[in-house]
């Protein structure tokens, strides 16, 4: 079987029109200098692992939007605040009882 491959500038491979997900491992110093490029890779679905001394510390992943829609008033009546919630606290609160 013959498969056509092309290496792209961002380090991914394009195989017959399909993009392969790659794992990029960088140390903390490289991550500081290449953050913009690493964010692009992560947003494209690639794994980005940040290491320190060869030990994995973190994985850079995109933030997924919430799939649930927020509903206004959903907890109406379940949460309350006392009438004096914004009054100054007494000195005993800050210094303790004497």
C-alpha positions in Angstrom: 0.0 0.0 0.0 1.3 3.4 -0.9 0.5 6.4 1.3 1.3 9.9 0.4 2.7 11.9 3.4 3.7 15.6 3.8 5.3 17.2 6.8 3.8 20.6 7.6 5.6 23.5 9.1 3.8 23.1 12.5 5.2 19.6 12.9 2.0 17.7 11.9 1.8 15.2 9.1 -0.8 15.2 6.4 -1.5 11.8 5.0 -3.7 11.5 1.9 -5.8 14.5 3.1 -6.0 13.4 6.7 -4.3 15.2 9.5 -2.6 13.1 12.2 -2.7 14.3 15.8 0.9 14.7 17.0 2.3 15.0 20.6 4.7 17.8 21.1 6.8 17.7 24.3 8.6 20.9 25.3 10.4 21.9 28.5 9.3 24.9 30.5 11.8 27.3 29.0 10.8 26.3 25.4 7.2 26.7 26.3 7.8 30.3 27.5 9.4 31.2 24.2 7.0 29.3 22.0 3.7 29.8 23.7 1.9 31.3 20.7 2.9 28.4 18.5 2.0 25.8 21.2 -1.4 27.4 21.6 -2.0 27.0 17.9 -1.0 23.3 18.0 -3.3 22.7 21.0 -6.2 24.4 19.4 -5.7 22.2 16.3 -6.2 19.2 18.5 -2.5 18.2 19.1 -1.2 17.1 22.5 1.3 19.6 24.0 3.1 18.3 27.1 5.2 20.7 29.2 8.0 19.1 31.1 10.6 20.2 33.7 13.8 18.1 33.9 12.1 15.5 31.7 9.2 15.1 34.1 5.7 15.9 32.6 4.2 18.9 34.5 1.2 19.9 32.4 -0.8 19.3 29.3 -1.9 22.3 27.2 -5.5 21.8 26.0 -8.1 24.1 24.6 -11.0 25.2 26.9 -14.2 23.5 25.7 -17.3 25.7 25.7 -20.1 24.6 28.0 -22.5 22.3 26.3 -25.3 23.2 28.7 -27.2 26.5 28.3 -27.5 28.6 31.5 -31.1 29.2 32.7 -31.9 32.4 34.5 -33.8 31.9 37.7 -33.2 28.2 37.9 -32.4 28.3 41.6 -34.8 31.2 42.5 -35.7 30.9 46.2 -32.9 28.5 47.1 -30.3 31.2 47.7 -30.7 34.3 49.9 -28.6 37.0 51.6 -29.4 38.6 54.9 -30.4 42.2 55.1 -27.1 43.2 56.7 -24.8 41.3 54.3 -23.0 44.5 53.2 -22.7 46.1 56.7 -19.2 46.5 58.2 -18.0 43.6 60.3 -17.5 44.2 64.0 -14.0 44.6 65.4 -14.3 41.3 67.2 -14.4 39.6 63.8 -11.0 41.0 62.9 -9.2 40.9 66.2 -11.0 38.2 68.1 -12.8 38.2 71.4 -11.0 39.8 74.3 
